[in-house]
């Protein structure tokens, strides 16, 4: 089962990190809404894992821009 890994932008990883921190500090702790806080943290953690997989498995950028 081989799958193609799509290179993601760096802003995707930044969004995942910021979203996780906001979910942890504001939704989970400040508002006290533990169900939604956990759900958002899980979602942004999945985004972060996807960006790590994309970063380690994708081909390097100069190979993508090859013109023949």
C-alpha positions in Angstrom: 0.0 0.0 0.0 2.0 2.9 -1.3 0.6 6.3 -1.2 1.8 9.6 -2.7 2.7 12.3 -0.2 1.8 15.8 -1.2 4.2 18.5 -0.1 2.3 21.0 2.2 3.2 24.6 2.9 4.9 25.8 6.1 1.8 27.8 7.0 -0.1 24.5 7.4 2.3 23.5 10.2 2.1 26.9 11.8 -1.7 26.8 11.7 -1.6 23.4 13.4 0.6 24.6 16.2 -1.2 27.8 16.8 -4.6 26.0 16.7 -3.5 23.4 19.1 -2.2 26.0 21.6 -5.4 28.1 21.3 -7.5 25.0 21.8 -5.5 24.0 24.9 -5.1 27.3 26.6 -8.4 29.0 25.7 -11.1 26.5 24.9 -10.0 23.7 27.2 -8.8 25.7 30.2 -10.4 29.2 30.1 -13.9 28.2 28.8 -13.9 24.9 30.6 -15.4 23.2 27.5 -13.4 20.0 27.7 -15.3 18.1 24.9 -14.7 20.7 22.3 -11.3 21.5 23.6 -10.2 17.9 23.3 -11.8 17.6 19.8 -10.0 20.7 18.5 -6.7 19.6 20.0 -7.1 16.1 18.4 -7.8 17.8 15.0 -4.8 20.1 15.1 -2.6 17.3 16.3 -3.6 15.3 13.3 -2.8 18.3 11.1 0.6 18.6 12.7 1.4 14.9 12.2 0.3 15.3 8.5 2.7 18.2 8.1 5.6 16.2 9.7 4.9 13.2 7.3 4.7 15.6 4.4 8.0 17.2 5.4 9.9 14.0 5.8 8.5 12.0 2.8 8.1 14.6 0.1 10.7 15.1 -2.6 12.9 18.1 -2.3 11.8 21.3 -4.0 14.5 21.6 -6.7 13.4 18.3 -8.1 9.9 19.5 -8.4 10.9 22.6 -10.3 13.0 20.7 -13.0 12.3 22.0 -16.5 13.5 20.0 -19.5 
